[in-house]
Amino acid sequence: MNFESIIDDAIKNNKALRGSFSGPINKDGSKVKIKTIVMKSEAHLQIEKFIEKKAFHENIAMGEAKAKLLALMNEYKQLFITIDADSYQVFNNKGKIKAISTKTEKKGEGA
């Protein structure tokens, strides 16, 4: 799956994003979480970086979110992201970004 088209669709259709990056490529990388928030009645992407024991927040307009997500994806090996009800695992393997849909099972279904 194409990560860029997944993000384009999510932004275009105002879908809620939530996820976390893991496996920093540089050893000094920090833990990063993302989520959609609403500020002044507009959707923004909030990026939360943890450096030592402090959390730093950056709020980005959704129009700029795709570029920021792609830049972050080049700094990390993996991203687990949920877009509305769909979940994806995104891998950065030496600059090649690949997204895999992960099926999340609902509790209470099945035998």
Phi and psi restraints in degrees (range 20) as a CNS / XPLOR table:
assign (resid 1 and name C) (resid 2 and name N)
       (resid 2 and name CA) (resid 2 and name C) 1.0 -93.4 20.0 2
assign (resid 2 and name N) (resid 2 and name CA)
       (resid 2 and name C) (resid 3 and name N) 1.0 115.9 20.0 2
assign (resid 2 and name C) (resid 3 and name N)
       (resid 3 and name CA) (resid 3 and name C) 1.0 -59.9 20.0 2
assign (resid 3 and name N) (resid 3 and name CA)
       (resid 3 and name C) (resid 4 and name N) 1.0 -42.1 20.0 2
assign (resid 3 and name C) (resid 4 and name N)
       (resid 4 and name CA) (resid 4 and name C) 1.0 -61.4 20.0 2
assign (resid 4 and name N) (resid 4 and name CA)
       (resid 4 and name C) (resid 5 and name N) 1.0 -42.5 20.0 2
assign (resid 4 and name C) (resid 5 and name N)
       (resid 5 and name CA) (resid 5 and name C) 1.0 -69.5 20.0 2
assign (resid 5 and name N) (resid 5 and name CA)
       (resid 5 and name C) (resid 6 and name N) 1.0 -32.4 20.0 2
assign (resid 5 and name C) (resid 6 and name N)
       (resid 6 and name CA) (resid 6 and name C) 1.0 -63.9 20.0 2
assign (resid 6 and name N) (resid 6 and name CA)
       (resid 6 and name C) (resid 7 and name N) 1.0 -45.3 20.0 2
assign (resid 6 and name C) (resid 7 and name N)
       (resid 7 and name CA) (resid 7 and name C) 1.0 -67.9 20.0 2
assign (resid 7 and name N) (resid 7 and name CA)
       (resid 7 and name C) (resid 8 and name N) 1.0 -41.9 20.0 2
assign (resid 7 and name C) (resid 8 and name N)
       (resid 8 and name CA) (resid 8 and name C) 1.0 -56.8 20.0 2
assign (resid 8 and name N) (resid 8 and name CA)
       (resid 8 and name C) (resid 9 and name N) 1.0 -46.8 20.0 2
assign (resid 8 and name C) (resid 9 and name N)
       (resid 9 and name CA) (resid 9 and name C) 1.0 -62.8 20.0 2
assign (resid 9 and name N) (resid 9 and name CA)
       (resid 9 and name C) (resid 10 and name N) 1.0 -42.4 20.0 2
assign (resid 9 and name C) (resid 10 and name N)
       (resid 10 and name CA) (resid 10 and name C) 1.0 -63.7 20.0 2
assign (resid 10 and name N) (resid 10 and name CA)
       (resid 10 and name C) (resid 11 and name N) 1.0 -43.5 20.0 2
assign (resid 10 and name C) (resid 11 and name N)
       (resid 11 and name CA) (resid 11 and name C) 1.0 -69.6 20.0 2
assign (resid 11 and name N) (resid 11 and name CA)
       (resid 11 and name C) (resid 12 and name N) 1.0 -44.4 20.0 2
assign (resid 11 and name C) (resid 12 and name N)
       (resid 12 and name CA) (resid 12 and name C) 1.0 -61.3 20.0 2
assign (resid 12 and name N) (resid 12 and name CA)
       (resid 12 and name C) (resid 13 and name N) 1.0 -37.3 20.0 2
assign (resid 12 and name C) (resid 13 and name N)
       (resid 13 and name CA) (resid 13 and name C) 1.0 -99.7 20.0 2
assign (resid 13 and name N) (resid 13 and name CA)
       (resid 13 and name C) (resid 14 and name N) 1.0 16.2 20.0 2
assign (resid 13 and name C) (resid 14 and name N)
       (resid 14 and name CA) (resid 14 and name C) 1.0 51.0 20.0 2
assign (resid 14 and name N) (resid 14 and name CA)
       (resid 14 and name C) (resid 15 and name N) 1.0 46.7 20.0 2
assign (resid 14 and name C) (resid 15 and name N)
       (resid 15 and name CA) (resid 15 and name C) 1.0 -87.8 20.0 2
assign (resid 15 and name N) (resid 15 and name CA)
       (resid 15 and name C) (resid 16 and name N) 1.0 147.8 20.0 2
assign (resid 15 and name C) (resid 16 and name N)
       (resid 16 and name CA) (resid 16 and name C) 1.0 -76.6 20.0 2
assign (resid 16 and name N) (resid 16 and name CA)
       (resid 16 and name C) (resid 17 and name N) 1.0 133.4 20.0 2
assign (resid 16 and name C) (resid 17 and name N)
       (resid 17 and name CA) (resid 17 and name C) 1.0 -110.7 20.0 2
assign (resid 17 and name N) (resid 17 and name CA)
       (resid 17 and name C) (resid 18 and name N) 1.0 142.2 20.0 2
assign (resid 17 and name C) (resid 18 and name N)
       (resid 18 and name CA) (resid 18 and name C) 1.0 -153.5 20.0 2
assign (resid 18 and name N) (resid 18 and name CA)
       (resid 18 and name C) (resid 19 and name N) 1.0 132.4 20.0 2
assign (resid 18 and name C) (resid 19 and name N)
       (resid 19 and name CA) (resid 19 and name C) 1.0 -171.8 20.0 2
assign (resid 19 and name N) (resid 19 and name CA)
       (resid 19 and name C) (resid 20 and name N) 1.0 178.3 20.0 2
assign (resid 19 and name C) (resid 20 and name N)
       (resid 20 and name CA) (resid 20 and name C) 1.0 -146.0 20.0 2
assign (resid 20 and name N) (resid 20 and name CA)
       (resid 20 and name C) (resid 21 and name N) 1.0 140.2 20.0 2
assign (resid 20 and name C) (resid 21 and name N)
       (resid 21 and name CA) (resid 21 and name C) 1.0 -92.6 20.0 2
assign (resid 21 and name N) (resid 21 and name CA)
       (resid 21 and name C) (resid 22 and name N) 1.0 145.2 20.0 2
assign (resid 21 and name C) (resid 22 and name N)
       (resid 22 and name CA) (resid 22 and name C) 1.0 -143.0 20.0 2
assign (resid 22 and name N) (resid 22 and name CA)
       (resid 22 and name C) (resid 23 and name N) 1.0 163.3 20.0 2
assign (resid 22 and name C) (resid 23 and name N)
       (resid 23 and name CA) (resid 23 and name C) 1.0 68.5 20.0 2
assign (resid 23 and name N) (resid 23 and name CA)
       (resid 23 and name C) (resid 24 and name N) 1.0 64.5 20.0 2
assign (resid 23 and name C) (resid 24 and name N)
       (resid 24 and name CA) (resid 24 and name C) 1.0 -60.2 20.0 2
assign (resid 24 and name N) (resid 24 and name CA)
       (resid 24 and name C) (resid 25 and name N) 1.0 138.0 20.0 2
assign (resid 24 and name C) (resid 25 and name N)
       (resid 25 and name CA) (resid 25 and name C) 1.0 -68.2 20.0 2
assign (resid 25 and name N) (resid 25 and name CA)
       (resid 25 and name C) (resid 26 and name N) 1.0 -42.2 20.0 2
assign (resid 25 and name C) (resid 26 and name N)
       (resid 26 and name CA) (resid 26 and name C) 1.0 -89.5 20.0 2
assign (resid 26 and name N) (resid 26 and name CA)
       (resid 26 and name C) (resid 27 and name N) 1.0 137.5 20.0 2
assign (resid 26 and name C) (resid 27 and name N)
       (resid 27 and name CA) (resid 27 and name C) 1.0 -62.4 20.0 2
assign (resid 27 and name N) (resid 27 and name CA)
       (resid 27 and name C) (resid 28 and name N) 1.0 -22.4 20.0 2
assign (resid 27 and name C) (resid 28 and name N)
       (resid 28 and name CA) (resid 28 and name C) 1.0 -87.6 20.0 2
assign (resid 28 and name N) (resid 28 and name CA)
       (resid 28 and name C) (resid 29 and name N) 1.0 8.3 20.0 2
assign (resid 28 and name C) (resid 29 and name N)
       (resid 29 and name CA) (resid 29 and name C) 1.0 -65.6 20.0 2
assign (resid 29 and name N) (resid 29 and name CA)
       (resid 29 and name C) (resid 30 and name N) 1.0 154.3 20.0 2
assign (resid 29 and name C) (resid 30 and name N)
       (resid 30 and name CA) (resid 30 and name C) 1.0 -114.0 20.0 2
assign (resid 30 and name N) (resid 30 and name CA)
       (resid 30 and name C) (resid 31 and name N) 1.0 170.0 20.0 2
assign (resid 30 and name C) (resid 31 and name N)
       (resid 31 and name CA) (resid 31 and name C) 1.0 -72.6 20.0 2
assign (resid 31 and name N) (resid 31 and name CA)
       (resid 31 and name C) (resid 32 and name N) 1.0 136.9 20.0 2
assign (resid 31 and name C) (resid 32 and name N)
       (resid 32 and name CA) (resid 32 and name C) 1.0 -131.8 20.0 2
assign (resid 32 and name N) (resid 32 and name CA)
       (resid 32 and name C) (resid 33 and name N) 1.0 130.9 20.0 2
assign (resid 32 and name C) (resid 33 and name N)
       (resid 33 and name CA) (resid 33 and name C) 1.0 -121.8 20.0 2
assign (resid 33 and name N) (resid 33 and name CA)
       (resid 33 and name C) (resid 34 and name N) 1.0 148.9 20.0 2
assign (resid 33 and name C) (resid 34 and name N)
       (resid 34 and name CA) (resid 34 and name C) 1.0 -129.3 20.0 2
assign (resid 34 and name N) (resid 34 and name CA)
       (resid 34 and name C) (resid 35 and name N) 1.0 152.1 20.0 2
assign (resid 34 and name C) (resid 35 and name N)
       (resid 35 and name CA) (resid 35 and name C) 1.0 -162.3 20.0 2
assign (resid 35 and name N) (resid 35 and name CA)
       (resid 35 and name C) (resid 36 and name N) 1.0 156.0 20.0 2
assign (resid 35 and name C) (resid 36 and name N)
       (resid 36 and name CA) (resid 36 and name C) 1.0 -85.3 20.0 2
assign (resid 36 and name N) (resid 36 and name CA)
       (resid 36 and name C) (resid 37 and name N) 1.0 132.7 20.0 2
assign (resid 36 and name C) (resid 37 and name N)
       (resid 37 and name CA) (resid 37 and name C) 1.0 -129.5 20.0 2
assign (resid 37 and name N) (resid 37 and name CA)
       (resid 37 and name C) (resid 38 and name N) 1.0 163.7 20.0 2
assign (resid 37 and name C) (resid 38 and name N)
       (resid 38 and name CA) (resid 38 and name C) 1.0 -114.2 20.0 2
assign (resid 38 and name N) (resid 38 and name CA)
       (resid 38 and name C) (resid 39 and name N) 1.0 122.6 20.0 2
assign (resid 38 and name C) (resid 39 and name N)
       (resid 39 and name CA) (resid 39 and name C) 1.0 -127.3 20.0 2
assign (resid 39 and name N) (resid 39 and name CA)
       (resid 39 and name C) (resid 40 and name N) 1.0 127.7 20.0 2
assign (resid 39 and name C) (resid 40 and name N)
       (resid 40 and name CA) (resid 40 and name C) 1.0 51.7 20.0 2
assign (resid 40 and name N) (resid 40 and name CA)
       (resid 40 and name C) (resid 41 and name N) 1.0 45.6 20.0 2
assign (resid 40 and name C) (resid 41 and name N)
       (resid 41 and name CA) (resid 41 and name C) 1.0 59.1 20.0 2
assign (resid 41 and name N) (resid 41 and name CA)
       (resid 41 and name C) (resid 42 and name N) 1.0 20.7 20.0 2
assign (resid 41 and name C) (resid 42 and name N)
       (resid 42 and name CA) (resid 42 and name C) 1.0 -125.1 20.0 2
assign (resid 42 and name N) (resid 42 and name CA)
       (resid 42 and name C) (resid 43 and name N) 1.0 143.0 20.0 2
assign (resid 42 and name C) (resid 43 and name N)
       (resid 43 and name CA) (resid 43 and name C) 1.0 -75.7 20.0 2
assign (resid 43 and name N) (resid 43 and name CA)
       (resid 43 and name C) (resid 44 and name N) 1.0 138.2 20.0 2
assign (resid 43 and name C) (resid 44 and name N)
       (resid 44 and name CA) (resid 44 and name C) 1.0 -134.0 20.0 2
assign (resid 44 and name N) (resid 44 and name CA)
       (resid 44 and name C) (resid 45 and name N) 1.0 157.7 20.0 2
assign (resid 44 and name C) (resid 45 and name N)
       (resid 45 and name CA) (resid 45 and name C) 1.0 -99.2 20.0 2
assign (resid 45 and name N) (resid 45 and name CA)
       (resid 45 and name C) (resid 46 and name N) 1.0 122.3 20.0 2
assign (resid 45 and name C) (resid 46 and name N)
       (resid 46 and name CA) (resid 46 and name C) 1.0 -98.7 20.0 2
assign (resid 46 and name N) (resid 46 and name CA)
       (resid 46 and name C) (resid 47 and name N) 1.0 127.1 20.0 2
assign (resid 46 and name C) (resid 47 and name N)
       (resid 47 and name CA) (resid 47 and name C) 1.0 -110.5 20.0 2
assign (resid 47 and name N) (resid 47 and name CA)
       (resid 47 and name C) (resid 48 and name N) 1.0 124.2 20.0 2
assign (resid 47 and name C) (resid 48 and name N)
       (resid 48 and name CA) (resid 48 and name C) 1.0 -114.7 20.0 2
assign (resid 48 and name N) (resid 48 and name CA)
       (resid 48 and name C) (resid 49 and name N) 1.0 115.0 20.0 2
assign (resid 48 and name C) (resid 49 and name N)
       (resid 49 and name CA) (resid 49 and name C) 1.0 -109.5 20.0 2
assign (resid 49 and name N) (resid 49 and name CA)
       (resid 49 and name C) (resid 50 and name N) 1.0 136.4 20.0 2
assign (resid 49 and name C) (resid 50 and name N)
       (resid 50 and name CA) (resid 50 and name C) 1.0 -105.8 20.0 2
assign (resid 50 and name N) (resid 50 and name CA)
       (resid 50 and name C) (resid 51 and name N) 1.0 118.5 20.0 2
assign (resid 50 and name C) (resid 51 and name N)
       (resid 51 and name CA) (resid 51 and name C) 1.0 -120.3 20.0 2
assign (resid 51 and name N) (resid 51 and name CA)
       (resid 51 and name C) (resid 52 and name N) 1.0 116.7 20.0 2
assign (resid 51 and name C) (resid 52 and name N)
       (resid 52 and name CA) (resid 52 and name C) 1.0 55.9 20.0 2
assign (resid 52 and name N) (resid 52 and name CA)
       (resid 52 and name C) (resid 53 and name N) 1.0 -116.4 20.0 2
assign (resid 52 and name C) (resid 53 and name N)
       (resid 53 and name CA) (resid 53 and name C) 1.0 -109.4 20.0 2
assign (resid 53 and name N) (resid 53 and name CA)
       (resid 53 and name C) (resid 54 and name N) 1.0 13.7 20.0 2
assign (resid 53 and name C) (resid 54 and name N)
       (resid 54 and name CA) (resid 54 and name C) 1.0 -110.3 20.0 2
assign (resid 54 and name N) (resid 54 and name CA)
       (resid 54 and name C) (resid 55 and name N) 1.0 145.5 20.0 2
assign (resid 54 and name C) (resid 55 and name N)
       (resid 55 and name CA) (resid 55 and name C) 1.0 -106.4 20.0 2
assign (resid 55 and name N) (resid 55 and name CA)
       (resid 55 and name C) (resid 56 and name N) 1.0 133.7 20.0 2
assign (resid 55 and name C) (resid 56 and name N)
       (resid 56 and name CA) (resid 56 and name C) 1.0 -119.3 20.0 2
assign (resid 56 and name N) (resid 56 and name CA)
       (resid 56 and name C) (resid 57 and name N) 1.0 133.3 20.0 2
assign (resid 56 and name C) (resid 57 and name N)
       (resid 57 and name CA) (resid 57 and name C) 1.0 -112.2 20.0 2
assign (resid 57 and name N) (resid 57 and name CA)
       (resid 57 and name C) (resid 58 and name N) 1.0 142.6 20.0 2
assign (resid 57 and name C) (resid 58 and name N)
       (resid 58 and name CA) (resid 58 and name C) 1.0 -134.7 20.0 2
assign (resid 58 and name N) (resid 58 and name CA)
       (resid 58 and name C) (resid 59 and name N) 1.0 126.0 20.0 2
assign (resid 58 and name C) (resid 59 and name N)
       (resid 59 and name CA) (resid 59 and name C) 1.0 -106.9 20.0 2
assign (resid 59 and name N) (resid 59 and name CA)
       (resid 59 and name C) (resid 60 and name N) 1.0 127.2 20.0 2
assign (resid 59 and name C) (resid 60 and name N)
       (resid 60 and name CA) (resid 60 and name C) 1.0 -123.4 20.0 2
assign (resid 60 and name N) (resid 60 and name CA)
       (resid 60 and name C) (resid 61 and name N) 1.0 136.0 20.0 2
assign (resid 60 and name C) (resid 61 and name N)
       (resid 61 and name CA) (resid 61 and name C) 1.0 -60.6 20.0 2
assign (resid 61 and name N) (resid 61 and name CA)
       (resid 61 and name C) (resid 62 and name N) 1.0 145.4 20.0 2
assign (resid 61 and name C) (resid 62 and name N)
       (resid 62 and name CA) (resid 62 and name C) 1.0 -61.0 20.0 2
assign (resid 62 and name N) (resid 62 and name CA)
       (resid 62 and name C) (resid 63 and name N) 1.0 -25.1 20.0 2
assign (resid 62 and name C) (resid 63 and name N)
       (resid 63 and name CA) (resid 63 and name C) 1.0 -64.6 20.0 2
assign (resid 63 and name N) (resid 63 and name CA)
       (resid 63 and name C) (resid 64 and name N) 1.0 -25.7 20.0 2
assign (resid 63 and name C) (resid 64 and name N)
       (resid 64 and name CA) (resid 64 and name C) 1.0 -102.9 20.0 2
assign (resid 64 and name N) (resid 64 and name CA)
       (resid 64 and name C) (resid 65 and name N) 1.0 -1.6 20.0 2
assign (resid 64 and name C) (resid 65 and name N)
       (resid 65 and name CA) (resid 65 and name C) 1.0 -65.2 20.0 2
assign (resid 65 and name N) (resid 65 and name CA)
       (resid 65 and name C) (resid 66 and name N) 1.0 -39.7 20.0 2
assign (resid 65 and name C) (resid 66 and name N)
       (resid 66 and name CA) (resid 66 and name C) 1.0 -60.4 20.0 2
assign (resid 66 and name N) (resid 66 and name CA)
       (resid 66 and name C) (resid 67 and name N) 1.0 -47.2 20.0 2
assign (resid 66 and name C) (resid 67 and name N)
       (resid 67 and name CA) (resid 67 and name C) 1.0 -61.7 20.0 2
assign (resid 67 and name N) (resid 67 and name CA)
       (resid 67 and name C) (resid 68 and name N) 1.0 -40.5 20.0 2
assign (resid 67 and name C) (resid 68 and name N)
       (resid 68 and name CA) (resid 68 and name C) 1.0 -67.8 20.0 2
assign (resid 68 and name N) (resid 68 and name CA)
       (resid 68 and name C) (resid 69 and name N) 1.0 -41.3 20.0 2
assign (resid 68 and name C) (resid 69 and name N)
       (resid 69 and name CA) (resid 69 and name C) 1.0 -63.9 20.0 2
assign (resid 69 and name N) (resid 69 and name CA)
       (resid 69 and name C) (resid 70 and name N) 1.0 -41.1 20.0 2
assign (resid 69 and name C) (resid 70 and name N)
       (resid 70 and name CA) (resid 70 and name C) 1.0 -65.5 20.0 2
assign (resid 70 and name N) (resid 70 and name CA)
       (resid 70 and name C) (resid 71 and name N) 1.0 -39.0 20.0 2
assign (resid 70 and name C) (resid 71 and name N)
       (resid 71 and name CA) (resid 71 and name C) 1.0 -64.8 20.0 2
assign (resid 71 and name N) (resid 71 and name CA)
       (resid 71 and name C) (resid 72 and name N) 1.0 -42.2 20.0 2
assign (resid 71 and name C) (resid 72 and name N)
       (resid 72 and name CA) (resid 72 and name C) 1.0 -65.5 20.0 2
assign (resid 72 and name N) (resid 72 and name CA)
       (resid 72 and name C) (resid 73 and name N) 1.0 -37.3 20.0 2
assign (resid 72 and name C) (resid 73 and name N)
       (resid 73 and name CA) (resid 73 and name C) 1.0 -63.1 20.0 2
assign (resid 73 and name N) (resid 73 and name CA)
       (resid 73 and name C) (resid 74 and name N) 1.0 -27.2 20.0 2
assign (resid 73 and name C) (resid 74 and name N)
       (resid 74 and name CA) (resid 74 and name C) 1.0 -78.1 20.0 2
assign (resid 74 and name N) (resid 74 and name CA)
       (resid 74 and name C) (resid 75 and name N) 1.0 -11.2 20.0 2
assign (resid 74 and name C) (resid 75 and name N)
       (resid 75 and name CA) (resid 75 and name C) 1.0 -100.3 20.0 2
assign (resid 75 and name N) (resid 75 and name CA)
       (resid 75 and name C) (resid 76 and name N) 1.0 -12.0 20.0 2
assign (resid 75 and name C) (resid 76 and name N)
       (resid 76 and name CA) (resid 76 and name C) 1.0 -128.6 20.0 2
assign (resid 76 and name N) (resid 76 and name CA)
       (resid 76 and name C) (resid 77 and name N) 1.0 156.3 20.0 2
assign (resid 76 and name C) (resid 77 and name N)
       (resid 77 and name CA) (resid 77 and name C) 1.0 -85.7 20.0 2
assign (resid 77 and name N) (resid 77 and name CA)
       (resid 77 and name C) (resid 78 and name N) 1.0 -24.0 20.0 2
assign (resid 77 and name C) (resid 78 and name N)
       (resid 78 and name CA) (resid 78 and name C) 1.0 -149.6 20.0 2
assign (resid 78 and name N) (resid 78 and name CA)
       (resid 78 and name C) (resid 79 and name N) 1.0 147.4 20.0 2
assign (resid 78 and name C) (resid 79 and name N)
       (resid 79 and name CA) (resid 79 and name C) 1.0 -137.7 20.0 2
assign (resid 79 and name N) (resid 79 and name CA)
       (resid 79 and name C) (resid 80 and name N) 1.0 130.0 20.0 2
assign (resid 79 and name C) (resid 80 and name N)
       (resid 80 and name CA) (resid 80 and name C) 1.0 -107.7 20.0 2
assign (resid 80 and name N) (resid 80 and name CA)
       (resid 80 and name C) (resid 81 and name N) 1.0 119.9 20.0 2
assign (resid 80 and name C) (resid 81 and name N)
       (resid 81 and name CA) (resid 81 and name C) 1.0 -131.4 20.0 2
assign (resid 81 and name N) (resid 81 and name CA)
       (resid 81 and name C) (resid 82 and name N) 1.0 139.8 20.0 2
assign (resid 81 and name C) (resid 82 and name N)
       (resid 82 and name CA) (resid 82 and name C) 1.0 -114.3 20.0 2
assign (resid 82 and name N) (resid 82 and name CA)
       (resid 82 and name C) (resid 83 and name N) 1.0 126.6 20.0 2
assign (resid 82 and name C) (resid 83 and name N)
       (resid 83 and name CA) (resid 83 and name C) 1.0 -119.7 20.0 2
assign (resid 83 and name N) (resid 83 and name CA)
       (resid 83 and name C) (resid 84 and name N) 1.0 108.6 20.0 2
assign (resid 83 and name C) (resid 84 and name N)
       (resid 84 and name CA) (resid 84 and name C) 1.0 53.1 20.0 2
assign (resid 84 and name N) (resid 84 and name CA)
       (resid 84 and name C) (resid 85 and name N) 1.0 -113.4 20.0 2
assign (resid 84 and name C) (resid 85 and name N)
       (resid 85 and name CA) (resid 85 and name C) 1.0 -100.5 20.0 2
assign (resid 85 and name N) (resid 85 and name CA)
       (resid 85 and name C) (resid 86 and name N) 1.0 -1.8 20.0 2
assign (resid 85 and name C) (resid 86 and name N)
       (resid 86 and name CA) (resid 86 and name C) 1.0 -98.1 20.0 2
assign (resid 86 and name N) (resid 86 and name CA)
       (resid 86 and name C) (resid 87 and name N) 1.0 137.8 20.0 2
assign (resid 86 and name C) (resid 87 and name N)
       (resid 87 and name CA) (resid 87 and name C) 1.0 -116.9 20.0 2
assign (resid 87 and name N) (resid 87 and name CA)
       (resid 87 and name C) (resid 88 and name N) 1.0 144.7 20.0 2
assign (resid 87 and name C) (resid 88 and name N)
       (resid 88 and name CA) (resid 88 and name C) 1.0 -137.3 20.0 2
assign (resid 88 and name N) (resid 88 and name CA)
       (resid 88 and name C) (resid 89 and name N) 1.0 146.6 20.0 2
assign (resid 88 and name C) (resid 89 and name N)
       (resid 89 and name CA) (resid 89 and name C) 1.0 -109.6 20.0 2
assign (resid 89 and name N) (resid 89 and name CA)
       (resid 89 and name C) (resid 90 and name N) 1.0 126.5 20.0 2
assign (resid 89 and name C) (resid 90 and name N)
       (resid 90 and name CA) (resid 90 and name C) 1.0 -115.7 20.0 2
assign (resid 90 and name N) (resid 90 and name CA)
       (resid 90 and name C) (resid 91 and name N) 1.0 130.1 20.0 2
assign (resid 90 and name C) (resid 91 and name N)
       (resid 91 and name CA) (resid 91 and name C) 1.0 -117.2 20.0 2
assign (resid 91 and name N) (resid 91 and name CA)
       (resid 91 and name C) (resid 92 and name N) 1.0 140.5 20.0 2
assign (resid 91 and name C) (resid 92 and name N)
       (resid 92 and name CA) (resid 92 and name C) 1.0 -111.6 20.0 2
assign (resid 92 and name N) (resid 92 and name CA)
       (resid 92 and name C) (resid 93 and name N) 1.0 103.9 20.0 2
assign (resid 92 and name C) (resid 93 and name N)
       (resid 93 and name CA) (resid 93 and name C) 1.0 -110.1 20.0 2
assign (resid 93 and name N) (resid 93 and name CA)
       (resid 93 and name C) (resid 94 and name N) 1.0 94.7 20.0 2
assign (resid 93 and name C) (resid 94 and name N)
       (resid 94 and name CA) (resid 94 and name C) 1.0 55.3 20.0 2
assign (resid 94 and name N) (resid 94 and name CA)
       (resid 94 and name C) (resid 95 and name N) 1.0 45.8 20.0 2
assign (resid 94 and name C) (resid 95 and name N)
       (resid 95 and name CA) (resid 95 and name C) 1.0 89.7 20.0 2
assign (resid 95 and name N) (resid 95 and name CA)
       (resid 95 and name C) (resid 96 and name N) 1.0 -10.7 20.0 2
assign (resid 95 and name C) (resid 96 and name N)
       (resid 96 and name CA) (resid 96 and name C) 1.0 -94.7 20.0 2
assign (resid 96 and name N) (resid 96 and name CA)
       (resid 96 and name C) (resid 97 and name N) 1.0 117.0 20.0 2
assign (resid 96 and name C) (resid 97 and name N)
       (resid 97 and name CA) (resid 97 and name C) 1.0 -99.1 20.0 2
assign (resid 97 and name N) (resid 97 and name CA)
       (resid 97 and name C) (resid 98 and name N) 1.0 126.4 20.0 2
assign (resid 97 and name C) (resid 98 and name N)
       (resid 98 and name CA) (resid 98 and name C) 1.0 -131.8 20.0 2
assign (resid 98 and name N) (resid 98 and name CA)
       (resid 98 and name C) (resid 99 and name N) 1.0 131.9 20.0 2
assign (resid 98 and name C) (resid 99 and name N)
       (resid 99 and name CA) (resid 99 and name C) 1.0 -109.0 20.0 2
assign (resid 99 and name N) (resid 99 and name CA)
       (resid 99 and name C) (resid 100 and name N) 1.0 137.9 20.0 2
assign (resid 99 and name C) (resid 100 and name N)
       (resid 100 and name CA) (resid 100 and name C) 1.0 -124.8 20.0 2
assign (resid 100 and name N) (resid 100 and name CA)
       (resid 100 and name C) (resid 101 and name N) 1.0 128.0 20.0 2
assign (resid 100 and name C) (resid 101 and name N)
       (resid 101 and name CA) (resid 101 and name C) 1.0 -72.7 20.0 2
assign (resid 101 and name N) (resid 101 and name CA)
       (resid 101 and name C) (resid 102 and name N) 1.0 133.3 20.0 2
assign (resid 101 and name C) (resid 102 and name N)
       (resid 102 and name CA) (resid 102 and name C) 1.0 -113.9 20.0 2
assign (resid 102 and name N) (resid 102 and name CA)
       (resid 102 and name C) (resid 103 and name N) 1.0 127.0 20.0 2
assign (resid 102 and name C) (resid 103 and name N)
       (resid 103 and name CA) (resid 103 and name C) 1.0 -82.0 20.0 2
assign (resid 103 and name N) (resid 103 and name CA)
       (resid 103 and name C) (resid 104 and name N) 1.0 123.2 20.0 2
assign (resid 103 and name C) (resid 104 and name N)
       (resid 104 and name CA) (resid 104 and name C) 1.0 -99.8 20.0 2
assign (resid 104 and name N) (resid 104 and name CA)
       (resid 104 and name C) (resid 105 and name N) 1.0 122.8 20.0 2
assign (resid 104 and name C) (resid 105 and name N)
       (resid 105 and name CA) (resid 105 and name C) 1.0 -82.4 20.0 2
assign (resid 105 and name N) (resid 105 and name CA)
       (resid 105 and name C) (resid 106 and name N) 1.0 137.9 20.0 2
assign (resid 105 and name C) (resid 106 and name N)
       (resid 106 and name CA) (resid 106 and name C) 1.0 -83.4 20.0 2
assign (resid 106 and name N) (resid 106 and name CA)
       (resid 106 and name C) (resid 107 and name N) 1.0 139.2 20.0 2
assign (resid 106 and name C) (resid 107 and name N)
       (resid 107 and name CA) (resid 107 and name C) 1.0 -68.5 20.0 2
assign (resid 107 and name N) (resid 107 and name CA)
       (resid 107 and name C) (resid 108 and name N) 1.0 144.9 20.0 2
assign (resid 107 and name C) (resid 108 and name N)
       (resid 108 and name CA) (resid 108 and name C) 1.0 92.0 20.0 2
assign (resid 108 and name N) (resid 108 and name CA)
       (resid 108 and name C) (resid 109 and name N) 1.0 -9.4 20.0 2
assign (resid 108 and name C) (resid 109 and name N)
       (resid 109 and name CA) (resid 109 and name C) 1.0 -93.8 20.0 2
assign (resid 109 and name N) (resid 109 and name CA)
       (resid 109 and name C) (resid 110 and name N) 1.0 157.8 20.0 2
assign (resid 109 and name C) (resid 110 and name N)
       (resid 110 and name CA) (resid 110 and name C) 1.0 93.8 20.0 2
assign (resid 110 and name N) (resid 110 and name CA)
       (resid 110 and name C) (resid 111 and name N) 1.0 -171.5 20.0 2
